[in-house]
Amino acid sequence: RRLSVGERAPYTADQLRRRVDHLAELTNRQPGLLPANIAAPQFLSRLRDDVAVIADRADALWARLGADQDYVALCHWNANVDNA
């Protein structure tokens, strides 16, 4: 996080839960798009419960990821594959 074009606004727990809800809707509409273990209702339910922790501990999560070179990469935050 040292080299950045700007700080992103942190997601709230509700915003993260909505993202998981959208993921669940996607798995229902496109069942073969994701691996079965990721699309499984049990996984998505647990993920929805667990994302609230991320909102409260985002700084600690970034610090831990940044401390290990295996989790560091250079990427533009808007590097969508459809931007080519």
Secondary structure per residue as TSV (DSSP state, phi and psi in degrees):
chain	resnum	aa	ss	phi	psi
A	1	R	-	360.0	3.9
A	2	R	-	-73.1	-41.1
A	3	L	S	-99.4	113.3
A	4	S	-	-153.1	150.2
A	5	V	S	-83.0	-5.2
A	6	G	-	155.3	155.3
A	7	E	-	-79.3	135.1
A	8	R	-	-86.3	145.7
A	9	A	-	-66.4	133.1
A	10	P	-	-69.0	147.0
A	11	Y	-	-78.7	144.0
A	12	T	-	-82.3	166.7
A	13	A	H	-60.2	-40.2
A	14	D	H	-64.9	-40.3
A	15	Q	H	-63.4	-40.7
A	16	L	H	-67.0	-40.2
A	17	R	H	-62.8	-39.6
A	18	R	H	-63.2	-36.4
A	19	R	H	-64.5	-40.2
A	20	V	H	-66.7	-38.6
A	21	D	H	-60.1	-41.6
A	22	H	H	-64.7	-38.6
A	23	L	H	-62.4	-42.4
A	24	A	H	-62.8	-41.5
A	25	E	H	-62.0	-40.8
A	26	L	H	-62.2	-42.6
A	27	T	H	-65.8	-28.3
A	28	N	H	-73.7	-38.6
A	29	R	H	-76.7	-34.5
A	30	Q	S	-128.8	72.6
A	31	P	T	-60.7	-25.7
A	32	G	T	-92.3	1.6
A	33	L	S	-72.5	-37.5
A	34	L	S	-115.1	156.2
A	35	P	-	-57.3	149.1
A	36	A	H	-57.5	-36.9
A	37	N	H	-69.1	-28.3
A	38	I	H	-80.1	-35.8
A	39	A	H	-81.0	-9.2
A	40	A	-	-61.9	133.1
A	41	P	H	-55.4	-35.5
A	42	Q	H	-64.0	-41.9
A	43	F	H	-65.3	-47.1
A	44	L	H	-64.6	-35.7
A	45	S	H	-64.6	-45.3
A	46	R	H	-66.6	-41.3
A	47	L	H	-59.4	-42.6
A	48	R	H	-60.5	-39.0
A	49	D	H	-70.4	-38.3
A	50	D	H	-78.4	-22.8
A	51	V	H	-65.9	-23.1
A	52	A	H	-61.0	-32.7
A	53	V	H	-64.4	-37.2
A	54	I	H	-62.6	-43.1
A	55	A	H	-59.8	-37.4
A	56	D	H	-80.0	-21.0
A	57	R	S	-125.4	27.7
A	58	A	H	-58.9	-42.0
A	59	D	H	-62.6	-42.2
A	60	A	H	-66.7	-37.6
A	61	L	H	-64.0	-47.8
A	62	W	H	-61.7	-39.6
A	63	A	H	-63.4	-42.9
A	64	R	H	-66.9	-43.5
A	65	L	H	-65.3	-39.6
A	66	G	H	-71.1	-19.6
A	67	A	T	-79.4	-13.9
A	68	D	S	-116.2	116.6
A	69	Q	G	-58.5	-23.9
A	70	D	G	-65.8	-17.2
A	71	Y	G	-108.8	12.7
A	72	V	-	-109.2	132.5
A	73	A	-	-149.8	158.5
A	74	L	-	-97.8	119.8
A	75	C	-	-152.9	138.1
A	76	H	-	-78.6	137.1
A	77	W	T	-63.4	-18.5
A	78	N	T	-112.6	33.4
A	79	A	-	-83.3	62.8
A	80	N	-	-75.6	144.7
A	81	V	G	-65.0	-21.3
A	82	D	G	-85.6	3.7
A	83	N	G	-86.3	-2.4
A	84	A	-	-69.8	360.0
